[in-house]
Amino acid sequence: MGSMAARAKAPTVDEVRGALHRLFIGVRGTALRKEDEVKAVELAAMLKELSRFRRDALLVDAAAGKAPVGLLAAELLGFARIAVIERDAGRVEACREAAARLTRRAEIEVRHADVGDLGAWPEAPDVVAALHACGFAADAVIDAAARARARFILLVPCCYGKGVAFAGGASKWATLMGAPRQGAVRRRLLDALVDAERTLRLESYGYEVTVAPLVSPTVTPHNLLWRARRAVEPRAMERARASLEQLREALGA
Ligand SMILES: C[S@@+](CC[C@H](N)C(=O)[O-])C[C@H]1O[C@@H](n2cnc3c(N)ncnc32)[C@H](O)[C@@H]1O
């Protein structure tokens, strides 16, 4: 991930709170909203991950919302090249307004697009961050980032529901396994199957993957971080493909 000299120190939660207020609120005498306080903790953890990369790395903030990850990476870590991909026009506009308040120079390309649209992705970015990519967006980020040959992917999926790629498969498998109907138990089983399919899919694309909590589950229940490094090791990819096939075949899919 580059030399120490080219990397920045991870910001504290207080520094993140200050920058969030400056960039996204900007009105003196006002406080962060309760949800922004929670967001500050998640962002500080994501920025700590990004602080391991060189500042000249090309960062993609995918399913970016107003792009707090990308913009704070510029403001607090000194990242100089950022591509933002977000499909919601209002959030894109809010991102552009916040980018104009940055106190550090950075090349910010804001792309109003679906993350599944490969044309919106730069070629071979150094790192893709997708914080709380909701539903199918997490699947689309995995597929598109791999096709763009991203060197690293930092993915924190958000809600799991009918829209996610393996939702139908997971539900079918849970039924075949005789899973109970109680929602709280069944939900966890289905989410774990979706997580398993996503992990194997990343590995089958040539990524070395670790999965660990980004923040405590008391901050958010959607707290798992997929850290994926492009390794392209043929035997590992073959093993992952075989496991993925096994998982899908179990459903007759
Ligand atoms: C829960 S928000 C998270 C935003 C931001 N990453 C953050 O942590 O604050 C998810 C964002 O993903 C965007 N999104 C969902 N599906 C998308 C897609 N297919 N392409 C692009 N953006 C998408 C939504 O519009 C929303 O802004």
The ligand as a MOL file (V3000), in Angstrom:
LIG
                    3D

  0  0  0     0  0            999 V3000
M  V30 BEGIN CTAB
M  V30 COUNTS 27 29 0 0 0
M  V30 BEGIN ATOM
M  V30 1 C -27.0220 3.9970 2.9910 0
M  V30 2 S -26.4560 5.1580 1.8320 0 CHG=1
M  V30 3 C -24.7410 5.2780 2.2390 0
M  V30 4 C -24.1140 6.4840 1.6430 0
M  V30 5 C -22.6570 6.7420 2.0470 0
M  V30 6 N -21.7750 5.7140 1.5370 0
M  V30 7 C -22.5330 6.8770 3.5270 0
M  V30 8 O -21.9580 5.9800 4.1530 0
M  V30 9 O -23.0440 7.8620 4.0580 0 CHG=-1
M  V30 10 C -26.4620 4.2070 0.3420 0
M  V30 11 C -26.3110 5.0710 -0.9070 0
M  V30 12 O -26.1640 4.2110 -2.0190 0
M  V30 13 C -26.8640 4.7710 -3.1070 0
M  V30 14 N -27.1420 3.6910 -4.0330 0
M  V30 15 C -27.9380 2.5960 -3.8340 0
M  V30 16 N -27.9250 1.7900 -4.9050 0
M  V30 17 C -27.0900 2.3880 -5.7920 0
M  V30 18 C -26.6670 2.0350 -7.0980 0
M  V30 19 N -27.0900 0.9040 -7.6850 0
M  V30 20 N -25.8150 2.8680 -7.7480 0
M  V30 21 C -25.3780 4.0030 -7.1650 0
M  V30 22 N -25.7440 4.4000 -5.9230 0
M  V30 23 C -26.5870 3.5940 -5.2470 0
M  V30 24 C -28.0990 5.3880 -2.4840 0
M  V30 25 O -28.6770 6.3630 -3.3300 0
M  V30 26 C -27.5130 5.9610 -1.1950 0
M  V30 27 O -27.0860 7.2810 -1.3960 0
M  V30 END ATOM
M  V30 BEGIN BOND
M  V30 1 1 1 2
M  V30 2 1 2 3
M  V30 3 1 2 10
M  V30 4 1 3 4
M  V30 5 1 4 5
M  V30 6 1 5 6
M  V30 7 1 5 7
M  V30 8 2 7 8
M  V30 9 1 7 9
M  V30 10 1 10 11
M  V30 11 1 11 12
M  V30 12 1 11 26
M  V30 13 1 12 13
M  V30 14 1 13 14
M  V30 15 1 13 24
M  V30 16 1 14 15
M  V30 17 1 14 23
M  V30 18 2 15 16
M  V30 19 1 16 17
M  V30 20 1 17 18
M  V30 21 2 17 23
M  V30 22 1 18 19
M  V30 23 2 18 20
M  V30 24 1 20 21
M  V30 25 2 21 22
M  V30 26 1 22 23
M  V30 27 1 24 25
M  V30 28 1 24 26
M  V30 29 1 26 27
M  V30 END BOND
M  V30 END CTAB
M  END
